[in-house]
Amino acid sequence: MFTLMSIHHPRPEHRDALIASMHRYGDALRGREGLISVHTLADDDSDRLVGLAIFVDREAYERLAPAARAAVAEDPFEVWEEHPIDGLRLTEV
C-alpha cells in the first residue's frame, strides 16, 4: 500500500477554491485501477485541509499521478496557500 497525503494551509478567502481543486484532483483518480480511495478532509482544530489518496502500491501512484496533477495544473496554489503544501509519500512498514 502507498499513501499520498497533502497538507494544505488555505488563505481564508481561497478556501472554497482550494477545496474545489482538491475535489478535481480526486475526481481524476476515482474509478481507476490501482486506487483504493481518495479523500478531501478538513482538520476540525485548524484551517488545514488534507488530501489523502491510497493506492495499492507505489507503481499505481506513479501511473495515476500525472492525470491527477494535470487536473489541477493551472490552479494558483501560490496564491491560495498560506504556506507551501506539505506533501507526504507514505509506505506501510
Rosetta constraint file for C-alpha pairs under 8 A:
AtomPair CA 1 CA 54 HARMONIC 7.13 0.50
AtomPair CA 1 CA 55 HARMONIC 5.88 0.50
AtomPair CA 1 CA 56 HARMONIC 4.66 0.50
AtomPair CA 1 CA 57 HARMONIC 4.59 0.50
AtomPair CA 1 CA 58 HARMONIC 7.27 0.50
AtomPair CA 1 CA 91 HARMONIC 6.35 0.50
AtomPair CA 1 CA 92 HARMONIC 6.13 0.50
AtomPair CA 2 CA 54 HARMONIC 5.94 0.50
AtomPair CA 2 CA 55 HARMONIC 5.16 0.50
AtomPair CA 2 CA 56 HARMONIC 6.17 0.50
AtomPair CA 2 CA 57 HARMONIC 4.79 0.50
AtomPair CA 2 CA 58 HARMONIC 5.32 0.50
AtomPair CA 2 CA 61 HARMONIC 7.36 0.50
AtomPair CA 2 CA 89 HARMONIC 7.33 0.50
AtomPair CA 2 CA 90 HARMONIC 5.81 0.50
AtomPair CA 2 CA 91 HARMONIC 4.89 0.50
AtomPair CA 2 CA 92 HARMONIC 6.76 0.50
AtomPair CA 3 CA 52 HARMONIC 7.08 0.50
AtomPair CA 3 CA 53 HARMONIC 5.69 0.50
AtomPair CA 3 CA 54 HARMONIC 4.44 0.50
AtomPair CA 3 CA 55 HARMONIC 6.09 0.50
AtomPair CA 3 CA 89 HARMONIC 5.94 0.50
AtomPair CA 3 CA 90 HARMONIC 4.92 0.50
AtomPair CA 3 CA 91 HARMONIC 6.41 0.50
AtomPair CA 4 CA 51 HARMONIC 7.74 0.50
AtomPair CA 4 CA 52 HARMONIC 5.81 0.50
AtomPair CA 4 CA 53 HARMONIC 5.15 0.50
AtomPair CA 4 CA 54 HARMONIC 6.42 0.50
AtomPair CA 4 CA 87 HARMONIC 7.31 0.50
AtomPair CA 4 CA 88 HARMONIC 5.83 0.50
AtomPair CA 4 CA 89 HARMONIC 4.80 0.50
AtomPair CA 4 CA 90 HARMONIC 6.18 0.50
AtomPair CA 5 CA 50 HARMONIC 6.77 0.50
AtomPair CA 5 CA 51 HARMONIC 5.55 0.50
AtomPair CA 5 CA 52 HARMONIC 4.67 0.50
AtomPair CA 5 CA 53 HARMONIC 6.57 0.50
AtomPair CA 5 CA 87 HARMONIC 5.82 0.50
AtomPair CA 5 CA 88 HARMONIC 5.03 0.50
AtomPair CA 5 CA 89 HARMONIC 6.50 0.50
AtomPair CA 5 CA 90 HARMONIC 7.61 0.50
AtomPair CA 6 CA 50 HARMONIC 5.54 0.50
AtomPair CA 6 CA 51 HARMONIC 4.93 0.50
AtomPair CA 6 CA 52 HARMONIC 6.63 0.50
AtomPair CA 6 CA 85 HARMONIC 6.46 0.50
AtomPair CA 6 CA 86 HARMONIC 5.67 0.50
AtomPair CA 6 CA 87 HARMONIC 4.38 0.50
AtomPair CA 6 CA 88 HARMONIC 6.19 0.50
AtomPair CA 7 CA 48 HARMONIC 6.64 0.50
AtomPair CA 7 CA 49 HARMONIC 5.93 0.50
AtomPair CA 7 CA 50 HARMONIC 4.64 0.50
AtomPair CA 7 CA 51 HARMONIC 6.55 0.50
AtomPair CA 7 CA 85 HARMONIC 5.79 0.50
AtomPair CA 7 CA 86 HARMONIC 5.01 0.50
AtomPair CA 7 CA 87 HARMONIC 6.30 0.50
AtomPair CA 8 CA 48 HARMONIC 5.50 0.50
AtomPair CA 8 CA 49 HARMONIC 5.03 0.50
AtomPair CA 8 CA 50 HARMONIC 6.09 0.50
AtomPair CA 8 CA 51 HARMONIC 8.00 0.50
AtomPair CA 8 CA 81 HARMONIC 6.87 0.50
AtomPair CA 8 CA 83 HARMONIC 7.59 0.50
AtomPair CA 8 CA 84 HARMONIC 7.55 0.50
AtomPair CA 8 CA 85 HARMONIC 5.24 0.50
AtomPair CA 8 CA 86 HARMONIC 6.76 0.50
AtomPair CA 9 CA 47 HARMONIC 6.27 0.50
AtomPair CA 9 CA 48 HARMONIC 4.90 0.50
AtomPair CA 9 CA 49 HARMONIC 6.53 0.50
AtomPair CA 9 CA 81 HARMONIC 5.47 0.50
AtomPair CA 9 CA 82 HARMONIC 5.47 0.50
AtomPair CA 9 CA 83 HARMONIC 6.01 0.50
AtomPair CA 9 CA 84 HARMONIC 7.87 0.50
AtomPair CA 9 CA 85 HARMONIC 7.36 0.50
AtomPair CA 10 CA 14 HARMONIC 6.30 0.50
AtomPair CA 10 CA 15 HARMONIC 5.33 0.50
AtomPair CA 10 CA 18 HARMONIC 6.96 0.50
AtomPair CA 10 CA 47 HARMONIC 6.97 0.50
AtomPair CA 10 CA 48 HARMONIC 6.92 0.50
AtomPair CA 10 CA 49 HARMONIC 7.50 0.50
AtomPair CA 10 CA 80 HARMONIC 5.72 0.50
AtomPair CA 10 CA 81 HARMONIC 4.40 0.50
AtomPair CA 10 CA 82 HARMONIC 5.68 0.50
AtomPair CA 10 CA 83 HARMONIC 7.94 0.50
AtomPair CA 11 CA 15 HARMONIC 6.18 0.50
AtomPair CA 11 CA 80 HARMONIC 5.63 0.50
AtomPair CA 11 CA 81 HARMONIC 5.43 0.50
AtomPair CA 11 CA 82 HARMONIC 5.44 0.50
AtomPair CA 14 CA 18 HARMONIC 6.17 0.50
AtomPair CA 14 CA 80 HARMONIC 5.28 0.50
AtomPair CA 14 CA 81 HARMONIC 7.88 0.50
AtomPair CA 15 CA 19 HARMONIC 6.22 0.50
AtomPair CA 15 CA 80 HARMONIC 7.40 0.50
AtomPair CA 16 CA 20 HARMONIC 6.18 0.50
AtomPair CA 17 CA 21 HARMONIC 6.21 0.50
AtomPair CA 17 CA 80 HARMONIC 7.81 0.50
AtomPair CA 18 CA 22 HARMONIC 6.19 0.50
AtomPair CA 18 CA 77 HARMONIC 7.88 0.50
AtomPair CA 18 CA 80 HARMONIC 6.74 0.50
AtomPair CA 19 CA 23 HARMONIC 6.24 0.50
AtomPair CA 19 CA 40 HARMONIC 7.45 0.50
AtomPair CA 19 CA 49 HARMONIC 7.91 0.50
AtomPair CA 20 CA 24 HARMONIC 6.29 0.50
AtomPair CA 21 CA 25 HARMONIC 6.27 0.50
AtomPair CA 21 CA 72 HARMONIC 6.25 0.50
AtomPair CA 21 CA 75 HARMONIC 7.28 0.50
AtomPair CA 22 CA 26 HARMONIC 6.29 0.50
AtomPair CA 22 CA 40 HARMONIC 6.45 0.50
AtomPair CA 22 CA 51 HARMONIC 6.83 0.50
AtomPair CA 23 CA 27 HARMONIC 5.97 0.50
AtomPair CA 23 CA 40 HARMONIC 6.80 0.50
AtomPair CA 24 CA 28 HARMONIC 6.23 0.50
AtomPair CA 24 CA 68 HARMONIC 7.80 0.50
AtomPair CA 24 CA 71 HARMONIC 6.19 0.50
AtomPair CA 24 CA 72 HARMONIC 6.94 0.50
AtomPair CA 25 CA 29 HARMONIC 6.91 0.50
AtomPair CA 25 CA 68 HARMONIC 4.87 0.50
AtomPair CA 25 CA 69 HARMONIC 6.78 0.50
AtomPair CA 25 CA 71 HARMONIC 5.79 0.50
AtomPair CA 25 CA 72 HARMONIC 6.32 0.50
AtomPair CA 26 CA 30 HARMONIC 6.22 0.50
AtomPair CA 26 CA 38 HARMONIC 5.89 0.50
AtomPair CA 26 CA 39 HARMONIC 7.03 0.50
AtomPair CA 26 CA 40 HARMONIC 7.89 0.50
AtomPair CA 26 CA 53 HARMONIC 7.83 0.50
AtomPair CA 26 CA 68 HARMONIC 6.97 0.50
AtomPair CA 27 CA 68 HARMONIC 7.93 0.50
AtomPair CA 28 CA 67 HARMONIC 6.25 0.50
AtomPair CA 28 CA 68 HARMONIC 5.06 0.50
AtomPair CA 28 CA 71 HARMONIC 6.57 0.50
AtomPair CA 29 CA 35 HARMONIC 7.00 0.50
AtomPair CA 29 CA 38 HARMONIC 7.66 0.50
AtomPair CA 29 CA 64 HARMONIC 6.79 0.50
AtomPair CA 29 CA 65 HARMONIC 7.97 0.50
AtomPair CA 29 CA 67 HARMONIC 7.40 0.50
AtomPair CA 29 CA 68 HARMONIC 6.13 0.50
AtomPair CA 30 CA 35 HARMONIC 7.13 0.50
AtomPair CA 30 CA 37 HARMONIC 7.55 0.50
AtomPair CA 30 CA 38 HARMONIC 7.26 0.50
AtomPair CA 31 CA 35 HARMONIC 7.39 0.50
AtomPair CA 32 CA 64 HARMONIC 7.89 0.50
AtomPair CA 33 CA 60 HARMONIC 7.88 0.50
AtomPair CA 34 CA 55 HARMONIC 5.64 0.50
AtomPair CA 34 CA 56 HARMONIC 5.33 0.50
AtomPair CA 34 CA 57 HARMONIC 7.43 0.50
AtomPair CA 34 CA 60 HARMONIC 5.07 0.50
AtomPair CA 34 CA 61 HARMONIC 7.49 0.50
AtomPair CA 35 CA 53 HARMONIC 7.61 0.50
AtomPair CA 35 CA 54 HARMONIC 6.19 0.50
AtomPair CA 35 CA 55 HARMONIC 4.43 0.50
AtomPair CA 35 CA 56 HARMONIC 6.23 0.50
AtomPair CA 35 CA 60 HARMONIC 7.13 0.50
AtomPair CA 35 CA 61 HARMONIC 7.69 0.50
AtomPair CA 36 CA 53 HARMONIC 7.70 0.50
AtomPair CA 36 CA 54 HARMONIC 5.32 0.50
AtomPair CA 36 CA 55 HARMONIC 5.13 0.50
AtomPair CA 36 CA 56 HARMONIC 6.28 0.50
AtomPair CA 37 CA 53 HARMONIC 5.84 0.50
AtomPair CA 37 CA 54 HARMONIC 5.27 0.50
AtomPair CA 37 CA 55 HARMONIC 7.13 0.50
AtomPair CA 38 CA 51 HARMONIC 7.58 0.50
AtomPair CA 38 CA 52 HARMONIC 5.61 0.50
AtomPair CA 38 CA 53 HARMONIC 4.19 0.50
AtomPair CA 38 CA 54 HARMONIC 6.22 0.50
AtomPair CA 39 CA 51 HARMONIC 5.87 0.50
AtomPair CA 39 CA 52 HARMONIC 5.10 0.50
AtomPair CA 39 CA 53 HARMONIC 6.34 0.50
AtomPair CA 40 CA 49 HARMONIC 7.21 0.50
AtomPair CA 40 CA 50 HARMONIC 5.94 0.50
AtomPair CA 40 CA 51 HARMONIC 4.80 0.50
AtomPair CA 40 CA 52 HARMONIC 6.49 0.50
AtomPair CA 41 CA 49 HARMONIC 5.66 0.50
AtomPair CA 41 CA 50 HARMONIC 4.97 0.50
AtomPair CA 41 CA 51 HARMONIC 6.27 0.50
AtomPair CA 41 CA 52 HARMONIC 7.69 0.50
AtomPair CA 42 CA 47 HARMONIC 7.51 0.50
AtomPair CA 42 CA 48 HARMONIC 6.13 0.50
AtomPair CA 42 CA 49 HARMONIC 4.51 0.50
AtomPair CA 42 CA 50 HARMONIC 6.14 0.50
AtomPair CA 43 CA 47 HARMONIC 6.70 0.50
AtomPair CA 43 CA 48 HARMONIC 5.54 0.50
AtomPair CA 43 CA 49 HARMONIC 6.13 0.50
AtomPair CA 43 CA 50 HARMONIC 7.42 0.50
AtomPair CA 55 CA 60 HARMONIC 6.20 0.50
AtomPair CA 55 CA 61 HARMONIC 5.99 0.50
AtomPair CA 56 CA 60 HARMONIC 6.43 0.50
AtomPair CA 57 CA 61 HARMONIC 6.67 0.50
AtomPair CA 58 CA 62 HARMONIC 6.17 0.50
AtomPair CA 59 CA 63 HARMONIC 6.14 0.50
AtomPair CA 60 CA 64 HARMONIC 6.08 0.50
AtomPair CA 61 CA 65 HARMONIC 5.60 0.50
AtomPair CA 62 CA 66 HARMONIC 7.49 0.50
AtomPair CA 64 CA 68 HARMONIC 6.82 0.50
AtomPair CA 65 CA 69 HARMONIC 6.05 0.50
AtomPair CA 66 CA 70 HARMONIC 6.04 0.50
AtomPair CA 67 CA 71 HARMONIC 6.43 0.50
AtomPair CA 68 CA 72 HARMONIC 7.05 0.50
AtomPair CA 69 CA 73 HARMONIC 5.82 0.50
AtomPair CA 76 CA 80 HARMONIC 6.35 0.50
AtomPair CA 77 CA 81 HARMONIC 5.67 0.50
AtomPair CA 78 CA 82 HARMONIC 7.95 0.50
AtomPair CA 78 CA 84 HARMONIC 7.44 0.50
AtomPair CA 81 CA 85 HARMONIC 7.63 0.50
